[in-house]
Amino acid sequence: MDRYIGKLLDNRYELLELIGIGGMARVYKARCHRLNRLVAVKILRDDLAQDSELRRRFHEESQAVAMLSHTNIVAVYDVSRTSELEYIVMELIDGITLKQYMQKKGNQLNWREALHFITQIVKALGHAHSRGIIHRDIKPHNIMVLRDGSVKVADFGIARVMSGSHSTLTQEALGSVHYISPEQARGSHIDARSDLYSAGVVLYEMITGRLPFEGDTPVSVAIQHINSIPLSPREIDPNIPEALEAITMRAMAPDPDQRYSSADEMLADLEEFRKNPNMNLEYHPPISILDEPDEVEKTQVLSTGGSKSRASAAHGAMEATMVHRTPVPPARRQQREVERDDEERDYRQPRSSLPMVGAVIAILIFVGALLYMMFSSVFSSIDQPQSQQIQVPKVVGYLMSEVDGNTSILGSFTLEKTGEREDDSPAGTILEQTPKQNSTVSQTETTIQVVVSSGPPEEILMPDLTDKPLQTALNELNQLGDFEVDFTSRSEYNETIERDHVISTIPVADTVIKEGDKIFLTMSLGKKSELVTMMDIRGLDEDGAIKAIQGLGLTVGSTERSSNSEYPEGEVWFQSIAPNQEVEKGTVVNIIISTGSGEGDGEEEPEQPEEGEQGTVGTVNKVIHFALPDTGSVVTVEIRDSRDIVVYGPEQKDTNFDTGIDATVTGSGSEQYTLYIDGKSYSSQVVEFEAES
């Protein structure tokens, strides 16, 4: 058995079960006893915990990640250490990894579903990058898919810790190397664009169902990231929209300067594509990434299904979907120089004059067309002078206070704030700009309209509603915001919390919630009552009947006397609970004892109840009042007793009752009545009956 199971960390986190093992840590499901919620605890592996430097970096990185707060990032609640343990406490996710999800779907996802996922991933990266945190290990294994279709990115900062302890690509790195950026593979300096490359690989895999590069070893895959260009997505599946292919390939550009400069820029294209999948997004991936023709030794042409691939229609019919750069031996380079000298000598030999004549004619035609365009341009500029075009600077991501009036950034442009919206970025951060960055405008159009952040939305914490009446709980939630509250689908018996009071909530107290969230209230049914079967006590004397009633756990109610010709004096001839009827323990039983034939008080003999019917002897009438909701249309109203018998209604109403409802009920002892509105339990009250003398 795992030695950590059952252990209590910091007198707070009780480890319940092992739920995962990673390259550097073990993950446990745990309960936080302070906040009474389930969490995930990630404990640094024992062998790694011996490295003091790695422990220090693990602690510092975890503390930095704990500062992140985004709906698409797994939250870190706590970072702690003991003399022997280093661990972080995280949000417990009810879901599966994106890799598992893709495998369940047959590896390839519908492009709309892939767009839904990659948009959330890029939003998470944008938030982390704005705080100076680079993930370094974006892959489907580190992305969790929740039941509602949302995703959360996990393990921020972990790759940076591991990079200090593993300097080589081993078989253990095979899962990550498929998504590694070329600069990571080379060991070069990396920035946020490295995460965007990995996100592009994830998008590529989602829409095509395959990885861009495969290999037998991590090293061979890493080399392909550096030296090769993958098959374009539409060559694998022509149904993939062209714009989505362009977004994917730009994110995966081998040169970081050709990629998106930021997650916000990539997100802007994804949002534009979502609005218009037929948009024209120009991006031409490089045919090859070779620097000099002399370096080409071998071009490997890959094909699928026997058809030749095309790297780009704009570049003709070049069959080069994967080009490997291989150093050319000196002898081979010298041989090529000799071949080029031979070709030059061939060009100097006399040839037929016909090609020369054709070439001269083509040149004359070209020169004539060029002169025509030059004169047309000159005369048109005389008739209508053209305004000079200038490029729009990037202001998205800056604080408006630091860029407004800053000519080193704006040049001749000025800013105009056109709106605000809540965002996770600091208040005043520019979120959108019109016209967009790097676009060109007339020199007279020098105003950039911007939308800025009003700051993160105010956090709403789930209140503690335990043991509060339903109406009180609903009022508290209503004061916090507009939520969807379900208080009818979850109920259970409870020995300590009375009926129609809240036992627990989902989400639990102190969890961050937002308006529109669905909240579940588990309601108490009160103590679970034990049912007993009423026996036939007719014919017993008064003492025997009382002992029998009490022996069943029932309560003796009124004891009256009246004449009855069928029962001798002193024998019970009437019982208010019919024989063989099942009732809850504690139910009141009223009895009538015979005074013999003709010796009664002259009152009419009550009718003996049949099995399953409730008698009326010793009962009294009472009027009870129930308040109704202040808002909303009430359609049906019912009042039911503890046996679920309707004692009032249904009442058909198109509008609200003004003052609630009053109902007359009949009973004895105590009885609980519940108000149902449109078929759902709303509130309850207990009525104490006192028998009339």
C-alpha positions as CSV (number, residue, x, y, z in Angstrom):
1,M,0.0,0.0,0.0
2,D,1.2,3.5,-0.8
3,R,2.9,5.0,2.3
4,Y,1.2,8.4,1.8
5,I,-2.4,7.2,1.7
6,G,-4.2,8.3,4.8
7,K,-1.4,10.8,5.7
8,L,-2.4,14.3,6.9
9,L,-0.2,17.0,5.5
10,D,0.1,20.3,7.5
11,N,-2.8,19.0,9.6
12,R,-5.0,19.9,6.7
13,Y,-4.8,17.8,3.6
14,E,-5.8,14.1,4.0
15,L,-4.4,12.0,1.2
16,L,-7.2,9.6,0.0
17,E,-5.9,7.8,-3.1
18,L,-3.2,7.9,-5.8
19,I,-4.7,9.2,-9.1
20,G,-1.6,9.8,-11.2
21,I,2.1,9.4,-11.6
22,G,4.2,11.8,-13.7
23,G,7.8,12.2,-14.7
24,M,8.6,14.2,-11.5
25,A,5.6,13.8,-9.1
26,R,2.9,11.6,-7.8
27,V,-0.7,13.1,-7.7
28,Y,-3.1,12.2,-4.9
29,K,-6.8,12.9,-4.4
30,A,-7.1,14.6,-1.0
31,R,-9.6,16.3,1.2
32,C,-8.9,19.8,2.6
33,H,-10.4,19.7,6.1
34,R,-10.2,23.4,6.6
35,L,-12.5,24.2,3.6
36,N,-14.1,20.7,3.4
37,R,-13.4,20.3,-0.3
38,L,-11.6,17.7,-2.5
39,V,-8.3,18.8,-4.0
40,A,-5.3,17.3,-5.9
41,V,-2.0,17.1,-4.2
42,K,1.2,16.8,-6.3
43,I,4.2,15.5,-4.3
44,L,7.7,15.7,-5.7
45,R,9.2,12.2,-6.3
46,D,11.4,10.9,-3.5
47,D,14.5,10.6,-5.7
48,L,14.1,14.2,-7.0
49,A,13.4,15.5,-3.5
50,Q,17.0,14.7,-2.6
51,D,18.2,17.4,-5.0
52,S,18.1,20.7,-3.0
53,E,18.4,22.9,-6.0
54,L,15.5,21.2,-7.8
55,R,13.4,21.5,-4.7
56,R,14.1,25.2,-4.6
57,R,13.2,25.7,-8.2
58,F,10.1,23.5,-7.8
59,H,8.9,25.7,-4.9
60,E,9.7,29.0,-6.6
61,E,8.0,28.0,-9.9
62,S,4.9,26.6,-8.1
63,Q,4.6,29.9,-6.2
64,A,4.8,31.8,-9.4
65,V,2.1,29.6,-11.0
66,A,-0.1,30.0,-8.0
67,M,-0.5,33.7,-9.0
68,L,-2.3,32.7,-12.2
69,S,-6.1,32.9,-12.1
70,H,-7.9,31.9,-15.3
71,T,-10.8,29.8,-16.1
72,N,-8.7,27.7,-18.5
73,I,-5.8,27.1,-16.2
74,V,-5.8,24.5,-13.4
75,A,-5.8,26.5,-10.2
76,V,-3.0,26.1,-7.7
77,Y,-4.4,26.6,-4.2
78,D,-1.3,26.1,-2.0
79,V,2.4,25.6,-2.2
80,S,4.0,23.9,0.9
81,R,7.0,22.0,2.0
82,T,8.1,19.9,5.0
83,S,11.5,18.6,5.9
84,E,11.0,15.6,3.7
85,L,8.2,16.6,1.3
86,E,7.7,19.3,-1.4
87,Y,4.1,19.5,-2.7
88,I,1.5,21.7,-4.3
89,V,-2.2,21.7,-3.8
90,M,-4.3,22.1,-7.0
91,E,-7.8,22.1,-8.2
92,L,-9.2,18.6,-8.6
93,I,-10.4,18.2,-12.2
94,D,-13.3,15.9,-13.0
95,G,-12.4,15.0,-16.6
96,I,-9.9,13.4,-18.9
97,T,-6.8,14.6,-20.8
98,L,-7.2,16.0,-24.3
99,K,-5.0,13.0,-25.5
100,Q,-7.5,10.5,-24.0
101,Y,-10.4,12.5,-25.5
102,M,-8.8,12.4,-29.0
103,Q,-8.2,8.7,-28.7
104,K,-11.9,8.1,-27.7
105,K,-12.9,10.2,-30.8
106,G,-10.6,8.2,-33.2
107,N,-7.7,10.7,-32.9
108,Q,-9.1,13.2,-35.4
109,L,-11.6,15.8,-34.2
110,N,-14.1,17.8,-36.2
111,W,-12.5,21.2,-37.0
112,R,-15.2,23.1,-35.1
113,E,-14.5,21.1,-32.0
114,A,-10.8,21.6,-32.5
115,L,-11.4,25.3,-32.8
116,H,-13.4,25.3,-29.6
117,F,-10.5,23.6,-27.7
118,I,-7.5,25.6,-29.2
119,T,-9.3,28.9,-28.5
120,Q,-9.4,28.1,-24.8
121,I,-5.8,26.9,-24.8
122,V,-4.5,30.1,-26.4
123,K,-6.5,32.2,-24.0
124,A,-4.8,30.3,-21.1
125,L,-1.4,30.9,-22.7
126,G,-2.2,34.6,-23.2
127,H,-3.0,35.0,-19.5
128,A,0.2,33.2,-18.4
129,H,2.4,35.0,-20.9
130,S,1.0,38.4,-19.6
131,R,2.4,37.4,-16.2
132,G,5.8,36.4,-17.6
133,I,5.2,32.6,-17.3
134,I,6.0,30.3,-20.2
135,H,4.6,26.8,-20.1
136,R,7.4,25.0,-22.1
137,D,5.5,21.7,-22.4
138,I,2.2,22.3,-24.1
139,K,0.8,18.9,-25.3
140,P,-2.6,17.1,-25.2
141,H,-1.4,15.2,-22.1
142,N,-1.2,18.4,-20.1
143,I,-4.7,19.7,-21.2
144,M,-7.8,18.5,-19.3
145,V,-11.2,18.3,-20.9
146,L,-14.0,18.8,-18.4
147,R,-17.5,17.3,-18.7
148,D,-19.0,20.6,-19.9
149,G,-16.6,20.8,-22.8
150,S,-14.3,23.4,-21.3
151,V,-10.5,22.8,-21.1
152,K,-7.9,23.6,-18.4
153,V,-4.2,23.7,-19.1
154,A,-2.1,22.0,-16.3
155,D,1.5,21.8,-15.2
156,F,2.7,25.4,-15.8
157,G,6.3,25.9,-14.8
158,I,7.0,22.2,-14.4
159,A,9.0,21.9,-17.6
160,R,11.3,24.7,-16.5
161,V,12.1,22.8,-13.3
162,M,12.7,19.6,-15.2
163,S,15.0,21.3,-17.7
164,G,17.5,21.8,-15.0
165,S,17.7,18.1,-14.2
166,H,17.5,16.5,-17.7
167,S,19.8,17.8,-20.4
168,T,19.4,15.1,-22.9
169,L,16.5,13.7,-25.0
170,T,15.7,10.2,-23.7
171,Q,12.9,7.8,-24.4
172,E,11.1,9.4,-21.4
173,A,10.9,12.6,-23.4
174,L,9.3,11.0,-26.4
175,G,5.8,12.2,-25.3
176,S,6.9,15.8,-25.2
177,V,9.3,15.9,-28.1
178,H,6.5,15.6,-30.7
179,Y,5.3,19.0,-29.6
180,I,8.7,20.7,-29.0
181,S,9.6,24.0,-30.8
182,P,12.7,24.1,-33.0
183,E,14.5,26.5,-30.6
184,Q,13.8,24.2,-27.7
185,A,15.2,21.2,-29.7
186,R,18.4,23.3,-30.4
187,G,18.7,24.4,-26.8
188,S,18.4,28.0,-27.8
189,H,16.7,30.8,-25.9
190,I,12.9,30.5,-25.9
191,D,10.1,32.9,-25.3
192,A,6.3,32.9,-25.4
193,R,6.3,32.0,-29.2
194,S,7.7,28.6,-28.3
195,D,4.4,27.8,-26.5
196,L,2.5,29.0,-29.6
197,Y,4.5,26.5,-31.8
198,S,3.5,23.7,-29.5
199,A,-0.1,24.9,-29.5
200,G,0.1,24.8,-33.3
201,V,1.2,21.2,-33.2
202,V,-1.7,20.3,-30.9
203,L,-4.1,22.0,-33.3
204,Y,-2.4,20.1,-36.2
205,E,-2.9,16.8,-34.5
206,M,-6.6,17.6,-33.6
207,I,-7.6,18.5,-37.2
208,T,-5.5,15.8,-39.0
209,G,-5.5,13.0,-36.5
210,R,-1.8,12.6,-36.8
211,L,1.4,14.2,-35.6
212,P,3.5,16.4,-37.9
213,F,6.7,14.4,-37.3
214,E,7.2,10.8,-36.3
215,G,10.4,8.9,-35.4
216,D,11.8,5.9,-33.6
217,T,13.8,8.0,-31.1
218,P,13.3,11.4,-29.5
219,V,16.4,12.7,-31.2
220,S,15.1,11.9,-34.7
221,V,11.8,13.6,-34.0
222,A,13.6,16.7,-32.6
223,I,15.8,16.9,-35.7
224,Q,12.7,16.9,-37.9
225,H,11.3,19.9,-35.9
226,I,14.6,21.7,-36.7
227,N,15.1,20.7,-40.3
228,S,11.8,19.6,-41.8
229,I,8.5,21.0,-43.0
230,P,5.4,18.9,-42.3
231,L,2.7,17.9,-44.7
232,S,0.1,20.6,-44.9
233,P,-3.2,19.8,-43.1
234,R,-5.4,20.0,-46.3
235,E,-3.2,17.5,-48.0
236,I,-4.2,15.1,-45.3
237,D,-7.9,16.2,-45.2
238,P,-9.2,18.5,-47.9
239,N,-12.3,19.3,-45.8
240,I,-10.1,21.4,-43.4
241,P,-10.9,25.1,-44.1
242,E,-8.0,27.0,-45.7
243,A,-8.0,29.7,-43.1
244,L,-7.6,27.2,-40.2
245,E,-4.7,25.5,-42.1
246,A,-3.1,29.0,-42.4
247,I,-3.5,29.6,-38.7
248,T,-2.0,26.2,-37.9
249,M,1.0,26.5,-40.2
250,R,1.8,30.1,-39.1
251,A,1.8,29.0,-35.5
252,M,4.2,26.1,-36.5
253,A,6.5,28.3,-38.5
254,P,10.1,27.1,-37.9
255,D,11.3,30.7,-37.6
256,P,9.9,32.3,-34.5
257,D,9.8,35.7,-36.3
258,Q,7.3,34.2,-38.8
259,R,5.0,32.9,-36.1
260,Y,2.3,34.9,-34.3
261,S,4.1,37.4,-32.1
262,S,1.7,36.8,-29.2
263,A,-1.2,34.6,-28.0
264,D,-3.5,37.6,-28.4
265,E,-2.6,37.9,-32.1
266,M,-3.3,34.2,-32.7
267,L,-6.5,34.5,-30.7
268,A,-7.6,37.4,-32.9
269,D,-7.3,35.2,-36.0
270,L,-9.1,32.3,-34.3
271,E,-12.0,34.6,-33.4
272,E,-12.2,36.1,-36.9
273,F,-12.1,32.6,-38.3
274,R,-14.9,31.5,-35.9
275,K,-17.1,34.3,-37.1
276,N,-16.3,33.7,-40.8
277,P,-14.8,30.2,-41.6
278,N,-14.6,31.3,-45.3
279,M,-12.3,34.2,-44.5
280,N,-9.1,34.7,-46.6
281,L,-6.1,34.5,-44.4
282,E,-2.9,34.8,-46.4
283,Y,0.1,32.8,-45.1
284,H,2.6,31.0,-47.3
285,P,4.6,28.4,-45.5
286,P,8.2,28.1,-46.7
287,I,8.9,25.5,-49.3
288,S,12.1,24.6,-47.5
289,I,14.1,26.0,-44.7
290,L,17.5,25.5,-46.4
291,D,19.9,28.5,-46.4
292,E,22.0,27.6,-49.4
293,P,21.3,25.4,-52.4
294,D,24.7,23.8,-52.0
295,E,23.6,22.3,-48.7
296,V,20.9,20.1,-50.3
297,E,22.0,16.5,-50.5
298,K,18.8,14.7,-50.5
299,T,15.1,15.6,-50.9
300,Q,12.7,13.0,-49.6
301,V,9.2,13.1,-51.1
302,L,6.5,11.7,-48.9
303,S,3.1,10.7,-50.2
304,T,-0.2,9.4,-48.8
305,G,-2.4,7.0,-50.6
306,G,-0.1,7.0,-53.6
307,S,-0.8,10.6,-54.6
308,K,2.0,13.1,-54.8
309,S,1.9,15.9,-52.2
310,R,2.1,19.6,-53.0
311,A,3.9,22.0,-50.6
312,S,2.0,25.0,-51.9
313,A,-0.1,25.7,-55.0
314,A,1.4,29.2,-55.1
315,H,4.8,27.7,-55.6
316,G,4.0,25.5,-58.6
317,A,4.3,21.7,-58.6
318,M,7.3,21.3,-56.4
319,E,7.2,17.9,-54.8
320,A,8.8,18.7,-51.4
321,T,6.6,18.0,-48.4
322,M,9.6,17.2,-46.2
323,V,13.1,18.4,-46.9
324,H,16.1,17.3,-44.8
325,R,19.2,19.4,-44.5
326,T,22.3,17.3,-44.7
327,P,25.8,18.7,-44.7
328,V,27.5,18.2,-48.1
329,P,31.0,16.6,-48.0
330,P,33.8,18.8,-49.4
331,A,34.5,16.3,-52.2
332,R,30.8,16.5,-53.3
333,R,30.8,20.3,-53.2
334,Q,34.0,20.4,-55.3
335,Q,32.3,18.1,-57.8
336,R,29.3,20.4,-58.1
337,E,31.6,23.4,-58.8
338,V,33.2,21.4,-61.7
339,E,29.7,20.6,-63.0
340,R,28.7,24.3,-62.8
341,D,31.9,25.3,-64.8
342,D,30.9,22.7,-67.4
343,E,27.4,24.2,-67.7
344,E,28.8,27.7,-68.1
345,R,31.1,26.5,-70.9
346,D,28.1,24.9,-72.6
347,Y,26.3,28.3,-72.4
348,R,29.2,30.0,-74.2
349,Q,29.0,27.6,-77.2
350,P,27.3,28.8,-80.4
351,R,23.6,28.0,-80.4
352,S,20.6,28.5,-82.7
353,S,19.7,32.2,-83.3
354,L,15.9,31.6,-83.0
355,P,15.9,31.4,-79.2
356,M,17.9,34.7,-79.1
357,V,15.4,36.4,-81.4
358,G,12.5,35.3,-79.2
359,A,14.3,36.5,-76.1
360,V,14.9,40.0,-77.7
361,I,11.2,40.3,-78.6
362,A,10.2,39.3,-75.1
363,I,12.5,41.9,-73.6
364,L,11.2,44.7,-75.9
365,I,7.6,43.8,-75.0
366,F,8.5,43.9,-71.3
367,V,10.3,47.3,-71.6
368,G,7.3,48.7,-73.5
369,A,4.9,47.6,-70.8
370,L,7.1,49.0,-68.1
371,L,7.3,52.5,-69.8
372,Y,3.5,52.5,-70.3
373,M,3.0,51.9,-66.6
374,M,5.5,54.5,-65.6
375,F,3.9,57.2,-67.8
376,S,0.4,56.2,-66.6
377,S,1.5,56.5,-63.0
378,V,3.1,60.0,-63.6
379,F,0.1,61.4,-65.4
380,S,-2.5,59.9,-62.9
381,S,-0.5,61.4,-60.0
382,I,-0.7,64.8,-61.7
383,D,-4.5,64.5,-62.1
384,Q,-5.1,63.1,-58.6
385,P,-2.3,63.2,-56.0
386,Q,-2.1,60.1,-53.8
387,S,-1.9,60.5,-50.0
388,Q,1.1,58.9,-48.3
389,Q,0.4,55.6,-46.5
390,I,1.7,54.9,-43.0
391,Q,1.8,51.8,-40.9
392,V,-0.3,51.4,-37.8
393,P,1.7,50.6,-34.7
394,K,0.8,47.8,-32.2
395,V,-0.8,49.1,-29.0
396,V,-2.7,45.9,-27.8
397,G,-1.2,44.6,-24.6
398,Y,0.1,48.0,-23.4
399,L,-1.4,50.0,-20.6
400,M,-3.1,53.0,-22.1
401,S,-1.5,55.2,-19.5
402,E,2.0,54.2,-20.7
403,V,1.4,54.5,-24.4
404,D,-1.0,57.5,-24.7
405,G,1.1,60.4,-25.9
406,N,4.3,58.2,-26.2
407,T,5.5,59.2,-29.7
408,S,8.2,56.5,-29.6
409,I,5.4,54.0,-29.9
410,L,2.6,55.9,-31.5
411,G,4.5,58.2,-33.8
412,S,2.0,60.6,-35.3
413,F,-1.0,58.5,-34.1
414,T,-3.3,59.4,-31.1
415,L,-5.5,57.1,-29.0
416,E,-9.3,57.3,-28.5
417,K,-10.9,55.0,-25.9
418,T,-14.2,53.7,-27.3
419,G,-15.1,51.2,-24.5
420,E,-14.2,49.0,-21.6
421,R,-14.8,45.4,-20.7
422,E,-13.9,43.1,-17.9
423,D,-10.8,41.1,-18.5
424,D,-8.2,39.1,-16.5
425,S,-5.6,41.7,-17.5
426,P,-4.9,44.7,-15.3
427,A,-7.2,47.7,-15.5
428,G,-6.3,50.0,-18.4
429,T,-4.7,47.3,-20.6
430,I,-5.5,47.8,-24.2
431,L,-7.5,44.8,-25.5
432,E,-8.5,45.8,-29.0
433,Q,-7.4,48.4,-31.5
434,T,-8.9,49.7,-34.7
435,P,-7.3,49.8,-37.3
436,K,-5.3,46.7,-36.6
437,Q,-1.5,46.7,-36.0
438,N,0.7,46.6,-39.1
439,S,-2.1,47.7,-41.4
440,T,-1.6,50.8,-43.6
441,V,-3.8,53.9,-43.5
442,S,-3.7,57.3,-45.1
443,Q,-1.5,59.8,-43.4
444,T,-4.6,61.8,-42.5
445,E,-6.1,58.9,-40.5
446,T,-4.1,59.0,-37.4
447,T,-6.6,58.0,-34.7
448,I,-6.5,54.5,-33.2
449,Q,-9.7,53.5,-31.4
450,V,-9.1,51.2,-28.5
451,V,-11.1,49.0,-26.0
452,V,-9.4,48.7,-22.6
453,S,-9.7,46.4,-19.7
454,S,-11.7,47.5,-16.7
455,G,-9.9,44.9,-14.7
456,P,-10.7,41.3,-13.6
457,P,-14.4,40.7,-12.6
458,E,-14.9,40.8,-8.9
459,E,-14.7,37.4,-7.5
460,I,-17.9,35.9,-6.0
461,L,-17.3,33.2,-3.4
462,M,-19.9,30.5,-2.8
463,P,-21.5,31.2,0.7
464,D,-21.7,28.5,3.4
465,L,-25.4,27.6,3.3
466,T,-25.2,24.5,5.5
467,D,-28.2,24.0,7.8
468,K,-30.0,27.1,6.5
469,P,-33.7,27.0,5.5
470,L,-34.3,26.8,1.8
471,Q,-35.8,30.3,1.5
472,T,-32.8,31.8,3.4
473,A,-30.3,30.0,1.1
474,L,-32.2,31.2,-2.0
475,N,-32.2,34.8,-0.7
476,E,-28.5,34.8,0.0
477,L,-27.7,33.5,-3.5
478,N,-30.1,36.0,-5.1
479,Q,-28.2,38.9,-3.4
480,L,-24.9,37.7,-4.8
481,G,-26.1,37.5,-8.5
482,D,-28.1,35.6,-11.0
483,F,-27.6,31.9,-10.6
484,E,-29.4,28.7,-11.8
485,V,-30.3,27.0,-8.5
486,D,-31.4,23.3,-8.4
487,F,-32.8,22.4,-5.0
488,T,-35.2,19.5,-6.1
489,S,-32.9,16.9,-7.7
490,R,-30.8,16.1,-4.6
491,S,-32.2,15.2,-1.2
492,E,-31.4,12.8,1.6
493,Y,-32.3,11.9,5.1
494,N,-30.2,13.5,7.8
495,E,-30.1,12.8,11.6
496,T,-29.0,16.3,12.6
497,I,-30.3,18.7,9.9
498,E,-34.0,19.3,9.9
499,R,-36.3,18.8,6.9
500,D,-36.0,21.4,4.1
501,H,-32.7,22.8,5.4
502,V,-29.5,22.7,3.2
503,I,-27.2,19.7,3.9
504,S,-24.5,20.6,1.3
505,T,-23.8,22.6,-1.9
506,I,-22.1,22.1,-5.2
507,P,-19.8,24.0,-5.6
508,V,-18.7,24.0,-2.0
509,A,-18.3,27.1,0.2
510,D,-15.5,29.5,-0.7
511,T,-15.3,28.3,-4.3
512,V,-15.2,31.1,-6.9
513,I,-18.5,31.3,-8.8
514,K,-19.8,33.5,-11.5
515,E,-23.2,34.7,-12.6
516,G,-25.0,32.1,-14.7
517,D,-23.4,29.1,-12.9
518,K,-25.6,26.2,-11.9
519,I,-25.7,25.6,-8.1
520,F,-27.0,22.4,-6.6
521,L,-28.4,22.4,-3.1
522,T,-28.7,19.0,-1.3
523,M,-31.8,19.3,0.9
524,S,-32.6,17.4,4.1
525,L,-35.6,15.1,4.4
526,G,-35.1,15.1,8.1
527,K,-34.6,12.0,10.2
528,K,-35.5,8.8,8.4
529,S,-38.7,7.6,9.9
530,E,-39.3,3.9,10.7
531,L,-42.6,2.5,9.5
532,V,-44.6,0.1,11.7
533,T,-47.8,-1.9,10.8
534,M,-50.8,-1.1,13.0
535,M,-52.3,-4.1,14.7
536,D,-56.0,-4.8,15.4
537,I,-56.6,-3.7,19.0
538,R,-60.4,-4.0,18.9
539,G,-61.7,-6.2,21.6
540,L,-58.8,-5.4,24.0
541,D,-59.5,-3.6,27.3
542,E,-58.2,-0.1,27.7
543,D,-54.9,-1.1,29.4
544,G,-54.2,-3.8,26.8
545,A,-54.8,-1.4,24.0
546,I,-52.6,1.2,25.4
547,K,-49.7,-1.2,26.0
548,A,-50.1,-2.5,22.4
549,I,-50.0,1.0,20.9
550,Q,-47.0,1.9,22.9
551,G,-45.3,-1.4,22.1
552,L,-45.4,-0.6,18.4
553,G,-43.7,2.7,19.1
554,L,-46.9,4.7,18.4
555,T,-48.4,7.4,20.6
556,V,-51.7,7.1,22.5
557,G,-54.0,9.9,21.6
558,S,-57.5,10.6,22.9
559,T,-59.4,7.9,24.8
560,E,-63.2,8.3,24.6
561,R,-66.2,6.1,25.6
562,S,-69.4,5.5,23.8
563,S,-72.0,2.7,23.5
564,N,-71.7,-0.1,21.0
565,S,-74.0,-3.0,20.8
566,E,-71.3,-5.3,19.3
567,Y,-68.6,-4.9,22.0
568,P,-69.0,-5.5,25.7
569,E,-68.4,-2.7,28.1
570,G,-64.7,-1.9,28.6
571,E,-63.5,-3.2,25.2
572,V,-62.0,-1.1,22.5
573,W,-64.3,-1.0,19.5
574,F,-62.7,1.9,17.5
575,Q,-59.1,2.7,16.5
576,S,-58.2,5.7,14.4
577,I,-55.4,3.9,12.5
578,A,-56.9,0.9,10.6
579,P,-55.4,-2.6,11.1
580,N,-52.5,-3.5,8.8
581,Q,-51.9,0.1,7.8
582,E,-48.2,1.2,7.7
583,V,-47.5,4.4,9.6
584,E,-44.4,6.2,10.9
585,K,-43.3,5.6,14.5
586,G,-44.7,8.2,16.9
587,T,-48.0,8.5,15.0
588,V,-51.0,9.3,17.3
589,V,-53.6,6.6,17.7
590,N,-57.0,7.5,19.1
591,I,-59.3,4.9,20.6
592,I,-63.0,4.6,21.7
593,I,-64.0,2.1,24.5
594,S,-67.5,0.6,24.6
595,T,-69.9,1.4,27.5
596,G,-72.1,-1.5,26.5
597,S,-75.5,-1.5,24.7
598,G,-77.6,1.6,25.3
599,E,-75.4,3.2,27.9
600,G,-73.6,5.8,25.8
601,D,-73.9,9.5,25.8
602,G,-76.3,9.6,23.0
603,E,-73.8,10.7,20.4
604,E,-73.8,9.1,16.9
605,E,-71.3,6.3,16.7
606,P,-68.3,7.2,14.5
607,E,-67.7,4.9,11.5
608,Q,-64.8,2.5,12.0
609,P,-62.1,3.3,9.4
610,E,-61.3,0.8,6.7
611,E,-57.7,-0.3,6.1
612,G,-55.6,2.6,4.8
613,E,-58.0,5.3,5.9
614,Q,-57.5,7.9,8.7
615,G,-60.1,8.3,11.3
616,T,-61.5,11.6,12.4
617,V,-62.1,11.1,16.1
618,G,-60.2,13.6,18.3
619,T,-59.1,15.7,15.3
620,V,-59.3,19.4,15.1
621,N,-59.3,22.0,12.3
622,K,-56.5,24.6,11.8
623,V,-55.8,27.3,9.3
624,I,-52.2,27.4,8.0
625,H,-50.6,30.1,6.0
626,F,-47.9,29.8,3.3
627,A,-46.1,32.7,1.7
628,L,-45.4,32.5,-2.0
629,P,-42.4,33.9,-4.1
630,D,-42.3,37.6,-4.7
631,T,-41.5,37.2,-8.4
632,G,-42.3,34.8,-11.2
633,S,-45.6,33.3,-12.4
634,V,-47.1,30.6,-10.2
635,V,-49.1,28.0,-12.2
636,T,-50.0,25.3,-9.7
637,V,-50.0,25.2,-5.9
638,E,-50.4,22.2,-3.7
639,I,-50.1,21.5,0.0
640,R,-49.3,17.9,1.0
641,D,-49.0,16.2,4.4
642,S,-46.2,13.9,5.6
643,R,-47.8,10.9,3.8
644,D,-47.8,12.9,0.5
645,I,-51.6,13.3,0.5
646,V,-52.8,16.5,-1.2
647,V,-54.8,18.6,1.4
648,Y,-55.0,21.7,-0.7
649,G,-55.1,22.3,-4.5
650,P,-54.1,22.0,-7.2
651,E,-55.0,25.7,-7.7
652,Q,-54.7,27.1,-11.2
653,K,-53.4,30.7,-11.4
654,D,-52.0,32.8,-14.2
655,T,-50.6,35.5,-11.8
656,N,-49.0,35.6,-8.4
657,F,-51.0,35.4,-5.2
658,D,-50.8,38.7,-3.4
659,T,-50.7,37.6,0.2
660,G,-49.9,33.9,-0.1
661,I,-52.4,31.1,0.6
662,D,-54.4,30.0,3.6
663,A,-55.6,26.4,3.9
664,T,-57.7,24.6,6.5
665,V,-56.3,21.3,7.6
666,T,-57.6,18.6,10.0
667,G,-55.5,16.4,12.2
668,S,-54.4,15.5,15.6
669,G,-51.0,15.5,17.4
670,S,-48.4,17.0,15.1
671,E,-48.2,17.0,11.3
672,Q,-45.8,18.4,8.7
673,Y,-47.2,20.1,5.7
674,T,-45.2,21.0,2.5
675,L,-45.9,23.6,-0.1
676,Y,-45.3,22.6,-3.7
677,I,-45.1,25.2,-6.4
678,D,-45.3,24.0,-10.0
679,G,-44.5,20.5,-8.7
680,K,-41.4,21.4,-6.8
681,S,-41.0,21.5,-3.0
682,Y,-40.8,25.1,-1.8
683,S,-41.2,25.3,2.0
684,S,-42.6,23.3,4.9
685,Q,-44.1,23.8,8.4
686,V,-45.1,21.6,11.3
687,V,-48.6,22.1,12.8
688,E,-49.3,21.1,16.4
689,F,-53.0,20.0,16.9
690,E,-54.6,20.1,20.3
691,A,-57.6,17.8,20.7
692,E,-60.8,19.7,21.5
693,S,-62.2,19.0,25.0
